[in-house]
Each structure stands twice: as C-alpha cells, then as structure tokens.
Amino acid sequence: MGRINLRGLVRGHERRATKDQHAASEHAALEDLVGRLEARLIAREPALAARGRDLQAGIAQLREAKAASARDDAALSCRERALEARVAMVTKQELDLARRAVELAARELDATSSSSECSLSRAKGENGR
C-alpha cells in the first residue's frame, strides 16, 4: 500500500482554505461596493424624483402656454374678421353717402340752373316790356 502524505494533504487543504478566504474576501469587498452604490442611488433618488416633477410641471406649463396662445390666435383672428366686416360696412356707407351727395349736388345744380333761367326769363320779360 502506498504511504499517505499528510504534509501534502495539509498543504493542499491550507491552499484551498487560503483560496476560499481570498474568494470570501473578494466577495465581501464586492458586497461592500454594491452596498455603497445602492446607498448613493438611494440618496440620489429623492432629488431625481423632485427633478422629474419639476420637468413635468415645466412641460405642463409649456402646454398651457401653447393652448393659451392658440386661443389668443383664434380670438385675434375672430376680431380681425369682425374689424374687416366693419371696415367693409363703413366703406359701403361712405360710398352710398358719396352717391347721395353727387345726386343732391346734381339736383341742386339743376334747381339752381332752372332758377337762374327763370330769373333770366323774367328779367328779359320785364326789360322787354
């Protein structure tokens, strides 16, 4: 039978134990790193949530401003159409007044001409007697 090498077994066991301790040490270091990163993320989470709320509020304000601008544009367009209609109505009234003034001036001219002719006829008739 062969001899059992106890020293070799003990050394092999020590090497495995050292490797296991090293692995456990690395694992503990990784766990510590993960814990620190999680803590940093947890610390940042409220600030990120607040920033998200601020951004959402800003977006809502922009949407409201855009809607108000659209309403203002629609109201302005409506007012412009109303003003254009009023200008057209006033222009038509001015043209009607100008036509009436021309008609009145023509009648006045005719009346004045007729009156002048009558006066001239009478004058001639009186002078001719």
TAZI-V427066 format. One line per field, one symbol per residue. ss: DSSP state (a for helix, b for strand, c for the rest). Layout:
ss->???
This chain:
ss->cccccaaaaaaaaaaaaaaaaaaaaaaaaaaaaaaaaaaaaaaaaaaaaaaaaaaaaaaaaaaaaaaaaaaaaaaaaaaaaaaaaaaaaaaaaaaaaaaaaaaaaaaaaaaaaaaaaaaaaaaaaaaac
